[in-house]
Amino acid sequence: MVFYMYQCPRCGSSDLIDFGEIFECSICHLSFRKRFLDELEEDEILAEEEKKAFLDAFKDDVV
Ligand SMILES: [Zn+2]
């Protein structure tokens, strides 16, 4: 069993609040899906908040 210590992709802090599927960085207050950290490169990872902003912007473009 490998113990994987998650780190915030934004600030590199390991001071994270664990919510199961998601954790929240206590420094920059962004939440990330653990799955993304396992599967994606660091610069491809979007915080849940950033994804929502991205989708909202996309929606505005379409309308
Ligand atoms: Zn952070």
N, CA, C, O and the ligand as a Tripos MOL2 file, in Angstrom:
@<TRIPOS>MOLECULE
protein
  253   251    64     0     0
PROTEIN
NO_CHARGES

@<TRIPOS>ATOM
      1 N           0.8390   -1.1940    0.0000 N.3       1 MET1
      2 CA          0.0000    0.0000    0.0000 C.3       1 MET1
      3 C           0.8780    1.2510    0.0000 C.2       1 MET1
      4 O           1.7190    1.4450    0.8780 O.2       1 MET1
      5 N           0.6600    2.0820   -1.0010 N.am      2 VAL2
      6 CA          1.4430    3.3060   -1.0970 C.3       2 VAL2
      7 C           0.6900    4.4340   -0.4190 C.2       2 VAL2
      8 O          -0.4780    4.6830   -0.7150 O.2       2 VAL2
      9 N           1.3500    5.0920    0.4640 N.am      3 PHE3
     10 CA          0.7340    6.2560    1.0860 C.3       3 PHE3
     11 C           1.0570    7.4730    0.2560 C.2       3 PHE3
     12 O           2.2150    7.8730    0.1290 O.2       3 PHE3
     13 N           0.0120    8.0590   -0.3090 N.am      4 TYR4
     14 CA          0.2040    9.2070   -1.1750 C.3       4 TYR4
     15 C          -0.2260   10.4690   -0.4560 C.2       4 TYR4
     16 O          -1.3890   10.6250   -0.0820 O.2       4 TYR4
     17 N           0.7200   11.3620   -0.2700 N.am      5 MET5
     18 CA          0.4090   12.6110    0.3940 C.3       5 MET5
     19 C           0.0000   13.6440   -0.6500 C.2       5 MET5
     20 O           0.7970   14.0500   -1.4960 O.2       5 MET5
     21 N          -1.2430   14.0510   -0.5690 N.am      6 TYR6
     22 CA         -1.7170   15.0410   -1.5340 C.3       6 TYR6
     23 C          -1.1850   16.4250   -1.2050 C.2       6 TYR6
     24 O          -1.0210   16.8100   -0.0470 O.2       6 TYR6
     25 N          -0.9270   17.1480   -2.2790 N.am      7 GLN7
     26 CA         -0.5030   18.5320   -2.1150 C.3       7 GLN7
     27 C          -1.3540   19.4180   -2.9910 C.2       7 GLN7
     28 O          -1.8170   18.9910   -4.0490 O.2       7 GLN7
     29 N          -1.5630   20.6270   -2.5710 N.am      8 CYS8
     30 CA         -2.3120   21.5870   -3.3640 C.3       8 CYS8
     31 C          -1.5550   21.8850   -4.6580 C.2       8 CYS8
     32 O          -0.3870   22.2740   -4.6170 O.2       8 CYS8
     33 N          -2.2170   21.7040   -5.8120 N.am      9 PRO9
     34 CA         -1.5430   21.9740   -7.0790 C.3       9 PRO9
     35 C          -1.2370   23.4560   -7.2820 C.2       9 PRO9
     36 O          -0.4350   23.8090   -8.1480 O.2       9 PRO9
     37 N          -1.8570   24.3110   -6.5080 N.am     10 ARG10
     38 CA         -1.6460   25.7470   -6.6780 C.3      10 ARG10
     39 C          -0.4940   26.2640   -5.8280 C.2      10 ARG10
     40 O           0.3940   26.9520   -6.3310 O.2      10 ARG10
     41 N          -0.5080   25.9350   -4.5530 N.am     11 CYS11
     42 CA          0.4920   26.5190   -3.6570 C.3      11 CYS11
     43 C           1.4570   25.4680   -3.0870 C.2      11 CYS11
     44 O           2.4220   25.8090   -2.4040 O.2      11 CYS11
     45 N           1.1860   24.1890   -3.3760 N.am     12 GLY12
     46 CA          2.0950   23.1460   -2.9210 C.3      12 GLY12
     47 C           1.9420   22.7850   -1.4560 C.2      12 GLY12
     48 O           2.6990   21.9720   -0.9260 O.2      12 GLY12
     49 N           0.9530   23.3950   -0.7990 N.am     13 SER13
     50 CA          0.7420   23.1070    0.6120 C.3      13 SER13
     51 C           0.1560   21.7160    0.8030 C.2      13 SER13
     52 O          -0.6530   21.2630   -0.0060 O.2      13 SER13
     53 N           0.5540   21.0520    1.8490 N.am     14 SER14
     54 CA         -0.0730   19.7740    2.1820 C.3      14 SER14
     55 C          -1.0390   19.9610    3.3490 C.2      14 SER14
     56 O          -1.4870   18.9960    3.9680 O.2      14 SER14
     57 N          -1.3420   21.2040    3.6300 N.am     15 ASP15
     58 CA         -2.2880   21.5380    4.6900 C.3      15 ASP15
     59 C          -3.6940   21.5290    4.1040 C.2      15 ASP15
     60 O          -4.2700   22.5790    3.8200 O.2      15 ASP15
     61 N          -4.2400   20.3220    3.9280 N.am     16 LEU16
     62 CA         -5.4850   20.1360    3.1990 C.3      16 LEU16
     63 C          -6.5670   19.5770    4.1060 C.2      16 LEU16
     64 O          -6.3010   18.7920    5.0150 O.2      16 LEU16
     65 N          -7.7870   20.0000    3.8360 N.am     17 ILE17
     66 CA         -8.9270   19.4560    4.5620 C.3      17 ILE17
     67 C          -9.5560   18.3770    3.6980 C.2      17 ILE17
     68 O          -9.9600   18.6350    2.5640 O.2      17 ILE17
     69 N          -9.6370   17.1750    4.2350 N.am     18 ASP18
     70 CA        -10.0840   16.0300    3.4690 C.3      18 ASP18
     71 C         -11.6000   15.8740    3.5360 C.2      18 ASP18
     72 O         -12.1720   15.7460    4.6190 O.2      18 ASP18
     73 N         -12.2530   15.8850    2.3570 N.am     19 PHE19
     74 CA        -13.7000   15.6550    2.3070 C.3      19 PHE19
     75 C         -14.0200   14.3450    1.5930 C.2      19 PHE19
     76 O         -15.1270   14.1750    1.0830 O.2      19 PHE19
     77 N         -13.0920   13.4480    1.5520 N.am     20 GLY20
     78 CA        -13.3330   12.1750    0.8760 C.3      20 GLY20
     79 C         -12.8670   12.2500   -0.5630 C.2      20 GLY20
     80 O         -11.6840   12.0660   -0.8490 O.2      20 GLY20
     81 N         -13.7990   12.5220   -1.4730 N.am     21 GLU21
     82 CA        -13.4880   12.6450   -2.9030 C.3      21 GLU21
     83 C         -12.6970   13.9110   -3.1930 C.2      21 GLU21
     84 O         -11.8780   13.9640   -4.1110 O.2      21 GLU21
     85 N         -12.9630   14.9080   -2.3970 N.am     22 ILE22
     86 CA        -12.4440   16.2460   -2.6330 C.3      22 ILE22
     87 C         -11.6600   16.6930   -1.4120 C.2      22 ILE22
     88 O         -11.9730   16.3040   -0.2870 O.2      22 ILE22
     89 N         -10.6540   17.5010   -1.6350 N.am     23 PHE23
     90 CA        -10.0480   18.1680   -0.4900 C.3      23 PHE23
     91 C          -9.9860   19.6510   -0.7510 C.2      23 PHE23
     92 O          -9.9970   20.1090   -1.8940 O.2      23 PHE23
     93 N          -9.9230   20.3770    0.3220 N.am     24 GLU24
     94 CA         -9.8190   21.8220    0.2000 C.3      24 GLU24
     95 C          -8.5050   22.2750    0.7920 C.2      24 GLU24
     96 O          -8.1190   21.8630    1.8850 O.2      24 GLU24
     97 N          -7.8200   23.1400    0.0440 N.am     25 CYS25
     98 CA         -6.5720   23.6960    0.5340 C.3      25 CYS25
     99 C          -6.8890   24.7580    1.5760 C.2      25 CYS25
    100 O          -7.7010   25.6500    1.3290 O.2      25 CYS25
    101 N          -6.2640   24.6680    2.7170 N.am     26 SER26
    102 CA         -6.5640   25.6440    3.7650 C.3      26 SER26
    103 C          -5.7860   26.9380    3.5530 C.2      26 SER26
    104 O          -5.9920   27.9110    4.2790 O.2      26 SER26
    105 N          -4.8990   26.9570    2.5680 N.am     27 ILE27
    106 CA         -4.1530   28.1790    2.2590 C.3      27 ILE27
    107 C          -4.8890   28.9950    1.1950 C.2      27 ILE27
    108 O          -5.1910   30.1680    1.4170 O.2      27 ILE27
    109 N          -5.1810   28.3800    0.0280 N.am     28 CYS28
    110 CA         -5.8200   29.1580   -1.0310 C.3      28 CYS28
    111 C          -7.3250   28.8930   -1.1250 C.2      28 CYS28
    112 O          -7.9970   29.4970   -1.9610 O.2      28 CYS28
    113 N          -7.8550   28.0260   -0.3070 N.am     29 HIS29
    114 CA         -9.2980   27.7820   -0.2120 C.3      29 HIS29
    115 C          -9.9230   27.3430   -1.5260 C.2      29 HIS29
    116 O         -11.0780   27.6560   -1.8140 O.2      29 HIS29
    117 N          -9.1550   26.6200   -2.3110 N.am     30 LEU30
    118 CA         -9.6940   26.0040   -3.5120 C.3      30 LEU30
    119 C          -9.8920   24.5220   -3.2270 C.2      30 LEU30
    120 O          -9.1550   23.9230   -2.4430 O.2      30 LEU30
    121 N         -10.9000   23.9360   -3.8770 N.am     31 SER31
    122 CA        -11.0970   22.5030   -3.6760 C.3      31 SER31
    123 C         -10.7720   21.7390   -4.9510 C.2      31 SER31
    124 O         -11.0700   22.1790   -6.0610 O.2      31 SER31
    125 N         -10.1590   20.5930   -4.7580 N.am     32 PHE32
    126 CA         -9.6990   19.7700   -5.8750 C.3      32 PHE32
    127 C         -10.1910   18.3470   -5.6990 C.2      32 PHE32
    128 O         -10.2690   17.8360   -4.5810 O.2      32 PHE32
    129 N         -10.5190   17.7140   -6.8110 N.am     33 ARG33
    130 CA        -10.8380   16.2950   -6.7680 C.3      33 ARG33
    131 C          -9.5500   15.4860   -6.7130 C.2      33 ARG33
    132 O          -8.6250   15.7070   -7.4940 O.2      33 ARG33
    133 N          -9.5090   14.5580   -5.7870 N.am     34 LYS34
    134 CA         -8.3170   13.7160   -5.6410 C.3      34 LYS34
    135 C          -8.0300   12.9460   -6.9250 C.2      34 LYS34
    136 O          -6.8740   12.7080   -7.2730 O.2      34 LYS34
    137 N          -9.0960   12.5580   -7.6250 N.am     35 ARG35
    138 CA         -8.9550   11.7890   -8.8530 C.3      35 ARG35
    139 C          -8.1160   12.5520   -9.8720 C.2      35 ARG35
    140 O          -7.3090   11.9590  -10.5880 O.2      35 ARG35
    141 N          -8.3090   13.8700   -9.9350 N.am     36 PHE36
    142 CA         -7.5650   14.6800  -10.8930 C.3      36 PHE36
    143 C          -6.0830   14.6970  -10.5510 C.2      36 PHE36
    144 O          -5.2380   14.6890  -11.4460 O.2      36 PHE36
    145 N          -5.7710   14.7200   -9.2910 N.am     37 LEU37
    146 CA         -4.3680   14.7180   -8.9020 C.3      37 LEU37
    147 C          -3.6940   13.4060   -9.2550 C.2      37 LEU37
    148 O          -2.4970   13.3600   -9.5370 O.2      37 LEU37
    149 N          -4.4830   12.3410   -9.2330 N.am     38 ASP38
    150 CA         -3.9310   11.0420   -9.5950 C.3      38 ASP38
    151 C          -3.7280   10.9310  -11.1040 C.2      38 ASP38
    152 O          -2.7850   10.2860  -11.5610 O.2      38 ASP38
    153 N          -4.6150   11.5600  -11.8740 N.am     39 GLU39
    154 CA         -4.6650   11.2960  -13.3140 C.3      39 GLU39
    155 C          -4.0600   12.3870  -14.1770 C.2      39 GLU39
    156 O          -3.6150   12.1190  -15.2930 O.2      39 GLU39
    157 N          -4.0390   13.6100  -13.6770 N.am     40 LEU40
    158 CA         -3.6530   14.7370  -14.5190 C.3      40 LEU40
    159 C          -2.3180   15.3380  -14.1050 C.2      40 LEU40
    160 O          -1.8670   15.1980  -12.9690 O.2      40 LEU40
    161 N          -1.7080   16.0070  -15.0650 N.am     41 GLU41
    162 CA         -0.5280   16.8030  -14.7580 C.3      41 GLU41
    163 C          -0.9580   18.0080  -13.9320 C.2      41 GLU41
    164 O          -2.0990   18.4620  -14.0150 O.2      41 GLU41
    165 N          -0.0370   18.5080  -13.1450 N.am     42 GLU42
    166 CA         -0.3700   19.5680  -12.2060 C.3      42 GLU42
    167 C          -0.9790   20.7950  -12.8950 C.2      42 GLU42
    168 O          -1.9080   21.4120  -12.3740 O.2      42 GLU42
    169 N          -0.4400   21.1420  -14.0790 N.am     43 ASP43
    170 CA         -0.9350   22.3520  -14.7510 C.3      43 ASP43
    171 C          -2.2480   22.1110  -15.4910 C.2      43 ASP43
    172 O          -2.8260   23.0480  -16.0410 O.2      43 ASP43
    173 N          -2.7210   20.8770  -15.5100 N.am     44 GLU44
    174 CA         -4.0160   20.5670  -16.1290 C.3      44 GLU44
    175 C          -5.1410   20.5350  -15.1080 C.2      44 GLU44
    176 O          -6.3210   20.5050  -15.4580 O.2      44 GLU44
    177 N          -4.7550   20.5420  -13.8490 N.am     45 ILE45
    178 CA         -5.7500   20.4140  -12.7930 C.3      45 ILE45
    179 C          -6.4600   21.7370  -12.5510 C.2      45 ILE45
    180 O          -5.8240   22.7690  -12.3340 O.2      45 ILE45
    181 N          -7.7760   21.6910  -12.5900 N.am     46 LEU46
    182 CA         -8.5550   22.8750  -12.2560 C.3      46 LEU46
    183 C          -9.2440   22.6470  -10.9180 C.2      46 LEU46
    184 O          -9.7410   21.5560  -10.6350 O.2      46 LEU46
    185 N          -9.2640   23.6780  -10.1170 N.am     47 ALA47
    186 CA        -10.0410   23.6120   -8.8840 C.3      47 ALA47
    187 C         -11.5160   23.5830   -9.2450 C.2      47 ALA47
    188 O         -11.9090   24.0510  -10.3140 O.2      47 ALA47
    189 N         -12.3140   23.0440   -8.3730 N.am     48 GLU48
    190 CA        -13.7600   23.0020   -8.6040 C.3      48 GLU48
    191 C         -14.2920   24.4120   -8.8770 C.2      48 GLU48
    192 O         -15.1590   24.6020   -9.7310 O.2      48 GLU48
    193 N         -13.7780   25.3720   -8.1610 N.am     49 GLU49
    194 CA        -14.2030   26.7600   -8.3310 C.3      49 GLU49
    195 C         -13.7990   27.2890   -9.7090 C.2      49 GLU49
    196 O         -14.5490   28.0270  -10.3470 O.2      49 GLU49
    197 N         -12.6070   26.9020  -10.1520 N.am     50 GLU50
    198 CA        -12.1080   27.3530  -11.4450 C.3      50 GLU50
    199 C         -12.8910   26.7050  -12.5830 C.2      50 GLU50
    200 O         -13.1680   27.3440  -13.5980 O.2      50 GLU50
    201 N         -13.2410   25.4550  -12.4120 N.am     51 LYS51
    202 CA        -14.0290   24.7540  -13.4210 C.3      51 LYS51
    203 C         -15.3800   25.4210  -13.6000 C.2      51 LYS51
    204 O         -15.8480   25.6110  -14.7230 O.2      51 LYS51
    205 N         -15.9960   25.7710  -12.4950 N.am     52 LYS52
    206 CA        -17.3060   26.4020  -12.5270 C.3      52 LYS52
    207 C         -17.2170   27.7470  -13.2550 C.2      52 LYS52
    208 O         -18.0710   28.0670  -14.0820 O.2      52 LYS52
    209 N         -16.1950   28.5200  -12.9480 N.am     53 ALA53
    210 CA        -15.9890   29.8090  -13.6130 C.3      53 ALA53
    211 C         -15.7710   29.6050  -15.1060 C.2      53 ALA53
    212 O         -16.2830   30.3670  -15.9260 O.2      53 ALA53
    213 N         -15.0190   28.5840  -15.4500 N.am     54 PHE54
    214 CA        -14.7450   28.2530  -16.8440 C.3      54 PHE54
    215 C         -16.0410   27.8910  -17.5650 C.2      54 PHE54
    216 O         -16.2880   28.3790  -18.6680 O.2      54 PHE54
    217 N         -16.8520   27.0600  -16.9700 N.am     55 LEU55
    218 CA        -18.1080   26.6380  -17.5870 C.3      55 LEU55
    219 C         -19.0790   27.8030  -17.7020 C.2      55 LEU55
    220 O         -19.7910   27.9200  -18.7000 O.2      55 LEU55
    221 N         -19.1160   28.6540  -16.7060 N.am     56 ASP56
    222 CA        -19.9800   29.8300  -16.7470 C.3      56 ASP56
    223 C         -19.5730   30.7530  -17.9010 C.2      56 ASP56
    224 O         -20.4280   31.2880  -18.6060 O.2      56 ASP56
    225 N         -18.2790   30.9320  -18.0830 N.am     57 ALA57
    226 CA        -17.7750   31.7680  -19.1610 C.3      57 ALA57
    227 C         -18.1370   31.1550  -20.5150 C.2      57 ALA57
    228 O         -18.5000   31.8710  -21.4480 O.2      57 ALA57
    229 N         -18.0370   29.8510  -20.6140 N.am     58 PHE58
    230 CA        -18.3660   29.1400  -21.8370 C.3      58 PHE58
    231 C         -19.8460   29.2980  -22.1480 C.2      58 PHE58
    232 O         -20.2210   29.5140  -23.3010 O.2      58 PHE58
    233 N         -20.6740   29.1920  -21.1460 N.am     59 LYS59
    234 CA        -22.1200   29.3470  -21.3100 C.3      59 LYS59
    235 C         -22.4500   30.7480  -21.8540 C.2      59 LYS59
    236 O         -23.2840   30.9000  -22.7470 O.2      59 LYS59
    237 N         -21.7880   31.7490  -21.3020 N.am     60 ASP60
    238 CA        -22.0120   33.1280  -21.7410 C.3      60 ASP60
    239 C         -21.6590   33.2940  -23.2150 C.2      60 ASP60
    240 O         -22.3260   34.0200  -23.9520 O.2      60 ASP60
    241 N         -20.5950   32.6060  -23.6300 N.am     61 ASP61
    242 CA        -20.1650   32.6900  -25.0230 C.3      61 ASP61
    243 C         -21.2240   32.1360  -25.9750 C.2      61 ASP61
    244 O         -21.4830   32.6990  -27.0390 O.2      61 ASP61
    245 N         -21.8210   31.0380  -25.5740 N.am     62 VAL62
    246 CA        -22.8060   30.3520  -26.4280 C.3      62 VAL62
    247 C         -24.0620   31.1830  -26.5650 C.2      62 VAL62
    248 O         -24.6300   31.2820  -27.6530 O.2      62 VAL62
    249 N         -24.5050   31.7850  -25.4650 N.am     63 VAL63
    250 CA        -25.7250   32.5860  -25.4890 C.3      63 VAL63
    251 C         -25.4900   33.9920  -26.0290 C.2      63 VAL63
    252 O         -26.4270   34.7870  -26.1110 O.2      63 VAL63
    253 ZN         -3.3270   25.8830   -2.0090 Zn       64 ZN64
@<TRIPOS>BOND
     1     1     2 1
     2     2     3 1
     3     3     4 2
     4     3     5 am
     5     5     6 1
     6     6     7 1
     7     7     8 2
     8     7     9 am
     9     9    10 1
    10    10    11 1
    11    11    12 2
    12    11    13 am
    13    13    14 1
    14    14    15 1
    15    15    16 2
    16    15    17 am
    17    17    18 1
    18    18    19 1
    19    19    20 2
    20    19    21 am
    21    21    22 1
    22    22    23 1
    23    23    24 2
    24    23    25 am
    25    25    26 1
    26    26    27 1
    27    27    28 2
    28    27    29 am
    29    29    30 1
    30    30    31 1
    31    31    32 2
    32    31    33 am
    33    33    34 1
    34    34    35 1
    35    35    36 2
    36    35    37 am
    37    37    38 1
    38    38    39 1
    39    39    40 2
    40    39    41 am
    41    41    42 1
    42    42    43 1
    43    43    44 2
    44    43    45 am
    45    45    46 1
    46    46    47 1
    47    47    48 2
    48    47    49 am
    49    49    50 1
    50    50    51 1
    51    51    52 2
    52    51    53 am
    53    53    54 1
    54    54    55 1
    55    55    56 2
    56    55    57 am
    57    57    58 1
    58    58    59 1
    59    59    60 2
    60    59    61 am
    61    61    62 1
    62    62    63 1
    63    63    64 2
    64    63    65 am
    65    65    66 1
    66    66    67 1
    67    67    68 2
    68    67    69 am
    69    69    70 1
    70    70    71 1
    71    71    72 2
    72    71    73 am
    73    73    74 1
    74    74    75 1
    75    75    76 2
    76    75    77 am
    77    77    78 1
    78    78    79 1
    79    79    80 2
    80    79    81 am
    81    81    82 1
    82    82    83 1
    83    83    84 2
    84    83    85 am
    85    85    86 1
    86    86    87 1
    87    87    88 2
    88    87    89 am
    89    89    90 1
    90    90    91 1
    91    91    92 2
    92    91    93 am
    93    93    94 1
    94    94    95 1
    95    95    96 2
    96    95    97 am
    97    97    98 1
    98    98    99 1
    99    99   100 2
   100    99   101 am
   101   101   102 1
   102   102   103 1
   103   103   104 2
   104   103   105 am
   105   105   106 1
   106   106   107 1
   107   107   108 2
   108   107   109 am
   109   109   110 1
   110   110   111 1
   111   111   112 2
   112   111   113 am
   113   113   114 1
   114   114   115 1
   115   115   116 2
   116   115   117 am
   117   117   118 1
   118   118   119 1
   119   119   120 2
   120   119   121 am
   121   121   122 1
   122   122   123 1
   123   123   124 2
   124   123   125 am
   125   125   126 1
   126   126   127 1
   127   127   128 2
   128   127   129 am
   129   129   130 1
   130   130   131 1
   131   131   132 2
   132   131   133 am
   133   133   134 1
   134   134   135 1
   135   135   136 2
   136   135   137 am
   137   137   138 1
   138   138   139 1
   139   139   140 2
   140   139   141 am
   141   141   142 1
   142   142   143 1
   143   143   144 2
   144   143   145 am
   145   145   146 1
   146   146   147 1
   147   147   148 2
   148   147   149 am
   149   149   150 1
   150   150   151 1
   151   151   152 2
   152   151   153 am
   153   153   154 1
   154   154   155 1
   155   155   156 2
   156   155   157 am
   157   157   158 1
   158   158   159 1
   159   159   160 2
   160   159   161 am
   161   161   162 1
   162   162   163 1
   163   163   164 2
   164   163   165 am
   165   165   166 1
   166   166   167 1
   167   167   168 2
   168   167   169 am
   169   169   170 1
   170   170   171 1
   171   171   172 2
   172   171   173 am
   173   173   174 1
   174   174   175 1
   175   175   176 2
   176   175   177 am
   177   177   178 1
   178   178   179 1
   179   179   180 2
   180   179   181 am
   181   181   182 1
   182   182   183 1
   183   183   184 2
   184   183   185 am
   185   185   186 1
   186   186   187 1
   187   187   188 2
   188   187   189 am
   189   189   190 1
   190   190   191 1
   191   191   192 2
   192   191   193 am
   193   193   194 1
   194   194   195 1
   195   195   196 2
   196   195   197 am
   197   197   198 1
   198   198   199 1
   199   199   200 2
   200   199   201 am
   201   201   202 1
   202   202   203 1
   203   203   204 2
   204   203   205 am
   205   205   206 1
   206   206   207 1
   207   207   208 2
   208   207   209 am
   209   209   210 1
   210   210   211 1
   211   211   212 2
   212   211   213 am
   213   213   214 1
   214   214   215 1
   215   215   216 2
   216   215   217 am
   217   217   218 1
   218   218   219 1
   219   219   220 2
   220   219   221 am
   221   221   222 1
   222   222   223 1
   223   223   224 2
   224   223   225 am
   225   225   226 1
   226   226   227 1
   227   227   228 2
   228   227   229 am
   229   229   230 1
   230   230   231 1
   231   231   232 2
   232   231   233 am
   233   233   234 1
   234   234   235 1
   235   235   236 2
   236   235   237 am
   237   237   238 1
   238   238   239 1
   239   239   240 2
   240   239   241 am
   241   241   242 1
   242   242   243 1
   243   243   244 2
   244   243   245 am
   245   245   246 1
   246   246   247 1
   247   247   248 2
   248   247   249 am
   249   249   250 1
   250   250   251 1
   251   251   252 2
@<TRIPOS>SUBSTRUCTURE
     1 MET1         2 RESIDUE 1 A MET
     2 VAL2         6 RESIDUE 1 A VAL
     3 PHE3        10 RESIDUE 1 A PHE
     4 TYR4        14 RESIDUE 1 A TYR
     5 MET5        18 RESIDUE 1 A MET
     6 TYR6        22 RESIDUE 1 A TYR
     7 GLN7        26 RESIDUE 1 A GLN
     8 CYS8        30 RESIDUE 1 A CYS
     9 PRO9        34 RESIDUE 1 A PRO
    10 ARG10       38 RESIDUE 1 A ARG
    11 CYS11       42 RESIDUE 1 A CYS
    12 GLY12       46 RESIDUE 1 A GLY
    13 SER13       50 RESIDUE 1 A SER
    14 SER14       54 RESIDUE 1 A SER
    15 ASP15       58 RESIDUE 1 A ASP
    16 LEU16       62 RESIDUE 1 A LEU
    17 ILE17       66 RESIDUE 1 A ILE
    18 ASP18       70 RESIDUE 1 A ASP
    19 PHE19       74 RESIDUE 1 A PHE
    20 GLY20       78 RESIDUE 1 A GLY
    21 GLU21       82 RESIDUE 1 A GLU
    22 ILE22       86 RESIDUE 1 A ILE
    23 PHE23       90 RESIDUE 1 A PHE
    24 GLU24       94 RESIDUE 1 A GLU
    25 CYS25       98 RESIDUE 1 A CYS
    26 SER26      102 RESIDUE 1 A SER
    27 ILE27      106 RESIDUE 1 A ILE
    28 CYS28      110 RESIDUE 1 A CYS
    29 HIS29      114 RESIDUE 1 A HIS
    30 LEU30      118 RESIDUE 1 A LEU
    31 SER31      122 RESIDUE 1 A SER
    32 PHE32      126 RESIDUE 1 A PHE
    33 ARG33      130 RESIDUE 1 A ARG
    34 LYS34      134 RESIDUE 1 A LYS
    35 ARG35      138 RESIDUE 1 A ARG
    36 PHE36      142 RESIDUE 1 A PHE
    37 LEU37      146 RESIDUE 1 A LEU
    38 ASP38      150 RESIDUE 1 A ASP
    39 GLU39      154 RESIDUE 1 A GLU
    40 LEU40      158 RESIDUE 1 A LEU
    41 GLU41      162 RESIDUE 1 A GLU
    42 GLU42      166 RESIDUE 1 A GLU
    43 ASP43      170 RESIDUE 1 A ASP
    44 GLU44      174 RESIDUE 1 A GLU
    45 ILE45      178 RESIDUE 1 A ILE
    46 LEU46      182 RESIDUE 1 A LEU
    47 ALA47      186 RESIDUE 1 A ALA
    48 GLU48      190 RESIDUE 1 A GLU
    49 GLU49      194 RESIDUE 1 A GLU
    50 GLU50      198 RESIDUE 1 A GLU
    51 LYS51      202 RESIDUE 1 A LYS
    52 LYS52      206 RESIDUE 1 A LYS
    53 ALA53      210 RESIDUE 1 A ALA
    54 PHE54      214 RESIDUE 1 A PHE
    55 LEU55      218 RESIDUE 1 A LEU
    56 ASP56      222 RESIDUE 1 A ASP
    57 ALA57      226 RESIDUE 1 A ALA
    58 PHE58      230 RESIDUE 1 A PHE
    59 LYS59      234 RESIDUE 1 A LYS
    60 ASP60      238 RESIDUE 1 A ASP
    61 ASP61      242 RESIDUE 1 A ASP
    62 VAL62      246 RESIDUE 1 A VAL
    63 VAL63      250 RESIDUE 1 A VAL
    64 ZN64       253 GROUP 0 **** ****
